[in-house]
Amino acid sequence: MTIHDIPEVVFAPHSHKFIVAMLSEGESTKTVIRAQPPQSAGYHADIAKLLARELESAGIKASVEVLGGGSVQERVGTLVLGGASTVYGAEPDREGTARMVRAAFPEWNVVVE
């Protein structure tokens, strides 16, 4: 398996925080988004650790650079992306993040606050 085999966007049910990370494996790179609920990841750094474990479990030897993160709120039919991680700050392109989430979840209206 390589970084290109893992999904770009993974939102666990009832997620409240997300990170955007750049994975590097040799000359290859991939941007991914991971979101988790407070029960499994109270902090953005916890999500980064879960991502590292995901890669390790898949046998992928890649570096993880967290580009930033924020919060996600579920409203009726809508995912709202906002805020910024106190550790990593906001990712450089929140609209790009929203486009990736929209592509992964076309049934949801994704907005940026």
N, C-alpha and C positions, 0 to 999 in steps of 0.2 A: 504494500500500500504506500501511496505517496500523499502529500498534502492535497493534491488535486482530487483525491477520492473521498475526502470528507465534505460534508455539506457546508455551504457558505454561511447559511443563517440557521440557527437553532434557538428557538424560544421555548423554554419549558412553560407548562401551564402556570398561570398566575405569576408570571415574572414581574419583577419590580425594578431590576437594574440590568443594564447591558454593558458590554464592552465591545469595542472594535479592535481587532488585532491583526497584525501582519505576521504571517507565517513565512519562514524562510527555510528552504531545504536545498542545499547546494545553490544552484543558480536560479531556482524556482521560488516564486513568492505567490502568496494568495492572501487576500483580505477576507476575514471572517467576522461574523457577529455572533455573540453568545449572550443569552439572557437567562436569568435564574430568579426563582422566588426567594424570599428572605429565609425560608427554612433551610435551604441548601447553600445559600451564598448571601450572607448579610452585607458583604462589602464587595466592591469591584475587584479587589485583589483575590478574593475567594473564587470569583468567576474565572480569573486568569489561571488559578491553580487547577480548577476543574478542566479547563481547556488543555492545559499541559498533560493532565492525566488521560484525557481523551486521546491525545496524540500518542502517548506512551502505550496505552492499551492497544492501539491499532498498530503498534510497531513502527511508528513514524518518528524519525529523529529530526526534528525541526526546531528552530528557535522561535520563540513567541515574543513579539514586541507589541505591547498594548499601546494603541494610538490614542485612546481616550474612551470615554463612556458617559453614560447618563442614566436617566430613569425611563421606564416605560409604564404607562397606565393603560389598562383596558377599560374602555367605555363601550357602550352598546355599539357593536359593529366597528369600533375604531380603536386603533393603537396610537397612543400619543407619546412621541419621543421628546424628551426635554431634559433640562438640568445638565449637570456635569459632575464627573467623579472628583472627589476632593483629592485623590491621589494622582490620577492621570489627567484630569481636566476633560474637556469635551474633545471629541475627535475632530480633526481638521475640516471635515466635510459632512455636516449633519444631513444635508439634502441628499448626498450620495448614500449615506446610511439608510435614509428613508426609501430611496429607490431600490436598494438591495432587499429591504424588508418587504416592500410592495411586490417585488418579483417573487419572493418566497411565499408570500401570503396574499395572493390576489383577491381573496374573499374579504379581506379587511381593508378598511379605509385607514391609511397611515398618514398622520399629520405630525408636523414639527411645531413645538411651542418654544 
